[in-house]
Amino acid sequence: MRVLLISTYELGRQPFGLASPAAWLRNAGADVTCLDLSRQAFAAAGPPPDLVAFHLPMHTATRLAAPVFDRVRRTFPDAQMCCYGLYAPLNAAWLRSRGVRHILGAEFEPALVELAAAVSAGRTPPPPASPAELPRPAYVTPDRSGLPPLSRYTSLQVGSERRTVGYTEASRGCKHTCRHCPVVPIYAGRFRVLPVDVVVEDVRAQVRSGARHITFGDPDFFNGPRHAMRVVEQVSAACPGVTYDVTIKVEHLLRHRRLLPRLRETGCLFVTSAVESFDDDVLRILDKRHTRADVEEALQACGEAGLTLSPTFIPFTPWTTPDGYCDLLAQIDRLGLVDLVAPIQLTLRLLVTEGSLLLGRPELQPHLGPFDAARLVYPWRHPDPRVDRFCETVGALVGRRVNAPRRELFAEVWRVAHEHAGHAPARRAVHPARRTDVPYLNEPWYC
């Protein structure tokens, strides 16, 4: 039973989406090879695999996989191809048109083991679970052997110090149903927790491999706050001095603000939160369940707890106006967030994929085009062509100067945005914080 697991992109992290199924498959007796194409070249050394399985956790990873499908078919003509992860069932028809025979969705590990055994034995594999079913696997500790070392992945910058970063997950799925989120069509408001001892052992193994900081990749770390706190308490005790970061909704930061000081005490350096917009109408359409005022309160709560809040945004939507974009920049500036926002966050355009809950929204219908199989999205056009042109302009600007200091690049975007809006740049706020004071991962965040 020979299996090749392939990752094309996981935000600069060592792929949990390979390490977890690798452990399951090896426990079942499979000969597993892991290939991370973001860090390794495609090679055909060794015996050919029976099954080649691609992890597709996000849109970028799915698009990057397309040319690799052709190479796999040429290199391993007898192997069957499988795709698993959030974006596999969302793009099932397109994947099958590219030669992928097997599509696995959420909680894929047990199904992948069954599939590999069936393919190796020449049997017909069992049908995949229906989307309505959500298995409860008996999770095992990921096996990261055969993957590139952590030193080749994203690192954490804290002042002049650089720390090696590991990655793990304490839960999957999400209890919430934000309309633009790719987790929602697959998990439909459900989530699963990994046993605390499994998470702790995975962190321990990465610390032994050099990690000094851990990113918890849960869609929302406070979906299960009691479980989350047990995890960080035990990780802190098992790996003293190791820091971490988490992702938490604005709504949960406010609901569980009493827990924030303990996050800081157990080593949390910063919290990523999908703010998305400061426009309450846009937040309502996306069903984010927070407001502009809530964002300010969450920033205050994190600040009082000694935590850095790093917001992410979707600046370009069909409802963005030139003045609205300038207002987004003004709020980032006023709230002292310039150093905390990766420049790519100023360029992101609302992504409407297959299965998106936005597809049925009347607010989107007038702007939406037919599905584009080349880009794997439903493209939309803004009613004001200036906004689409500016989206391209700011994207090109940030792309050309991706390594520029954040404050310098923000100032340039500020100037260009006001020019496109047709008025002179407004006066900027003045904040004493310096870039070196802010902990940040050196891989830009995007999907």
N, C-alpha and C positions, 0 to 999 in steps of 0.2 A: 504494500500500500504506500505508494510514493506520491507526496503532495507538495506542490510548489505554491506558497502563499506570497502574493504580491501586493505591495502598497505603492501608490504613486505619489501621495502627498498627505501628510497629517500635521500641517501647521508647524513643520520644523521639529516635531517631537519624534522620539523613538516610538515606532508604531505599536501601541497597545492592541490595535486591531489585528496584528499578526501574532504578538506574543501570547494573547489569551487563547485563540484557537490552536496555536502550536502546542500549548500544554495539553489541551484536550486530545489532539490527534496523536501526540507522542505517547500519552497515557494509554491510548488504544492500540499502540504498536506501529503507528505509521512512521515512515521515514520522511521527515518534514524539512524542507528548505525554505527559508524566509528571504525575500528579496525586497529591499526598500529602494525603489527607483529614484527617490529624492536624494539618496546618498550613494547608491551603487549602480554600476552598469549592468545591463542585461547580459547574462552569460548562459551558455548551454552546457556547462561542464557536468559530468556525472551522468548516471542513468536517467532517461527521460521520465517525467512524472506521469502518473495515471490521471491526475486531476490538477488543474491550475486554477486557483481561486483568488480573485481580486477583492480587496477590501475597499468599499466605496462609501466613506463616511460623509462626504461633502461634494458639492458641485464641482469644484476644481479637480478633485481626485477623479471624478467620473469622466470629465473631459480629457484629462491626461491619460486615462486608461485606453481611450479609443485606438490610438496607433499601436499600442502594445498588443491588443487583441490580434491584429494582423501578424505581428511578429511571432506570437505564441503559436498561431496556426501553422506558420511556415516552419518554425523550429521544432515543434512537438505535434506533428499532424495527428497522432493517435490519442493525444490527451483530450479530455473533456474540460470545458471551461465553465467556471461558476463565478458569480458575483454575490457578495453579501455586504450587509451594512445598510444604513439609512437610505442611500440613494439607489440601491439595487432594485427594490420593488417599485420605487417611484418611476424608474426608467426601464421597466421590464421589457416592454415591447421593443424599444430601441436596442437594448442589450441583446435580445434574441436575434434581431436583424443583423447584429454584428458577430453572430456565431456563438454567443453565450447560451449554453443549454440549461443551466441550473441557476435559479434565482432564490436566494435566501434572505429573509428579512431580519426582524428584531430577534435578539437572544439566539444567535445563529449557531453557537458552538455545538450543541448536541446534534443539530441537523447536518452540520458540516461533517461530523464524525460518521454519521449514518451514510451520508452521500459518498464519502471517500471509500468506505468499506464496500458499498454496492458497486461503485465504478471499478474498483480494483478486482472484485470477484466477477465482474461481468453481469451483475444482476440489475434489474430495474430498480432505481432508487425509490424510496417511499415518497409520496407527494408532499410538497412543503406544507407547513401549517397555514391555515387561512389567516388573513390579516386580523380577523377578530380574535384569534387565539394569541396569547402571549405567554410563552413557556416560562417556567421558573427553574432555570438550570441550577444544578448544584455546583456553583462556581469553584474553580480551582485557581491556584496561584499561577499567573502568567509565566511562561518560559521564554526568556529573552536571549537564550543562547543562539548564536548564528546571526544576530543582528549587529549592525555597526555599533561601536562603543558610544556611550552617552556623550563623550567629548566631541563627537562629530555633529551633535544636534544643537538646537537653540540653547543659549545660555542666558543667565540673569546678570544684569549689570546693576551693581549697587555702589554708587560713587565710582571710585577707581577700581573696585573689586569686581571680578567676573566669577560667577559660580556655575558649575555644571548642574544641569537641570534634568530631573527625571519626570515621568508622567505616569499617572495611574487614574483609576476611576473607582469611586466608592458607591456610585449608583448610576443607573441608566434610565433614559426616558424622562418624562416630566409630567407633573400633575396639572400643568396649565396648558392653555390652547391658544397661544399667540398665533394670529392668523398667517404670519409670514414664516413661521418656524418650520424647518424640515423634520423636526422630531415629532410634531403633532400628527401628521398623517399616518405615521407608523405606530406610535405609542398611544395615541388617542386619549391623552390625559392620564396615562398609567405610568408607573415607574417601578423599577426593581432595585433592591439594595444588594450589594456584594457583602459577604460576611466580613466582619471587622478583621478577623485573623488573616483572611486572604489579602485584604488591602494592606495590612501592616507588614506581612511577609513580603509582598511585592515592593513596598517602600524600602524595607530592610535590604533586599537584594540589590536595589538600585543604589542605595547608599554605599553598600560594599563595592559597587562598581564605580564609585566616585561622585555620585549625586550629592549636592549640598542644598538643593532646593527642589521641591516637588510641586508640579502643577496638578491639581485635581481637576479632571476634565468633565465632571458631572455637568449636564445642562443647567442644573440649579442645585447647588450644594445643600440648600436648606429646604428641598422638597421633603426631606425627612430629618428635621433638625436634631432630634435625639440621637439618631444613628450617626449623623455627621459629627456631632460633638464626641461621641464615643470613639470614632475613628481618629480625630485629631488629638484627643487626650492620649490614646494608646500609641499613636505615631510619635508624639512628643516624648513620651516616656521611653519608647524603644530606640529613638534616634535623636537624642538631645542635641540641640544646636542646629538641626536641619530646619530650614524655613520652608514656607509653602504659599501658594496662592489658590484662590477658589473663584468660582463664578456664582453670583447670587442676584436674583431679581430685586429691583428697587422695592417692590411690594414686600418681599421677605426680609430685606434689610430693616424695614420699619417694623414689621410684625415681630421680628426676633432680635430687636436691637439690644436687648439685655445680654445676648450671647456674644456680641461683637468684642467686648473687652477680653473675653476668654479666647476668642480666635487669636487676638494679638498676643496674648500671654503664651499660647502654644506654638507661636512661630509664624503666624500669618503675616505676610508683608503687604499684600494688596488684594483687593477684591475687584474682579471684573464684573461689570453690570451692563446689560444691554439697554441703555437708555433710549437709543434709536432716534429720538427727536425731542425738541422742546415745544413742539406744536401740539397742543392738547387735542385738536381735531385729528391729526395724524395718529397720535397715540390711541385714540378711540377706534379708528379704523383698523389699526393693527391689533386691537384688543390687548394692549400691554398692561392694563389695570394699574397704571400709575399716571400721574400728572407732572407738569413742570414743577409745581410746588413740592410734590413728593420727592423729586430728584434733589432739590435743594435740601430738604429735610434729611434725606439719606446721606448726602455729603456731610452734613453737620454731624449726624450720628456716627459715621465712620471716623471723622476727624476727632470727635470726642473720645473714641475708643483707641486712637492712635493708629488707625488703619488708613491706607491710601485707597481711594476709590478710583478705578480706571474705567471710564465709560466707553462704550462702543456706540456707533451711530449708523443710521441709514439716511444720509442727508438728502439723497435724490429719490423722490417719489413723484407720482403724477400730481401730487397736491403741494409740492414745493414751489414757492415763488422766489423770484430774485431777492426780494426784501426778506423773505422767510429764511433763505440761506444766510443772508447777512446777520439775521437775528440769531441763528444757530451759532455763528462765529462769535457774536457779541456775548452770548451766554457762556460759551466756553472760556472766553477771555475774562468776563466779569467774575466767574466763579473760580478763577485761578486754575483752570484745567489744561491750559495749553501744553504744559510739560507732560501731562498724563495721557494725551490723545495721540496715538500713532497717526502720522500724516495720512496714511491710506484710509483712515476712518473718515476723512473729509471728502473722499471721492466715491464712496460706495453707493451703488444704485440698487433700488429694490429688486430683488430676485424673485421671479414668479415661476416656480417649477411645476411639473406634473404633481398633482395631488395637493397643491397649495390650497389652504382654506380661503385665500383671497380670491380664487377664481369665481366664486359665487357672489362676490360682493358687488352691489350696484355701483359703489363709488369707483370701482376699477373698470367696469365694463366699457365705458366710452373710450378708454385709452388703450385697450388690449388688442394685440394682433394674434394671429393663429400660431400654434406651437411651431417653434423653430428647432428641427431635429439636429441641426448642425451645432447649435449653441445650447440645446437642452433646456430652453426657457420659452415662456410666453413673452415675447417682447412687447413693450409698451412705449407709447410716445406721449410726451408732455404736451398739453394744449398750447403752451407757450414755447415756441421753438428756441427761444433764447435760453431756456433752462437746459434743454438737451445739448445745445452747443456749449454752454458753460460747463456741463458735466464732463464733456470731452476735454475741454480746456484744462480744468483743474486736475483731471486724471492724468493728462500728459505732463502737466507741470510737476505733480508729485512724482510721477514715474521717472522723470529726468533727474530729479534731485532727491531720490529716495534716501540717500545717506546724509543729507543736509541736517543741521541742527533743527530741532522741532520748532523752536521759537522763530528762527529765521524763515523757515518754510511757511509757518502759520502767517507771518507778516506778509509774505508774498501772496498767499491765498486770500488774505484779508483785502489787500489792495486790488487784486484782480476781480474779486467778488463784487466789490463796490463799483468798480468800473462797469461791470456787466449789468449791475442794477441801475446804473445811470446817475450815480451821485458820488460826491467826494467821500473818501474813507472817513468813517467816524473816529473819534478819539479813542485810543486804546486805554484799557486799565493798566495799572502798574502793580506788579507783584514781585516780591523780593526773592521767591524761591528760584533755585537754579536747577538746571537739568540733572546735574550730578547728584542732587538730593533725592531723586525719584527712582525707586527700583523699577526696572522694566525688563521684559524679555526682548531679545534682539531679533526676533522673527516677527514680521508684521502679521497682524491678525486679519485674516479674511477667509471667505468660504469657497 
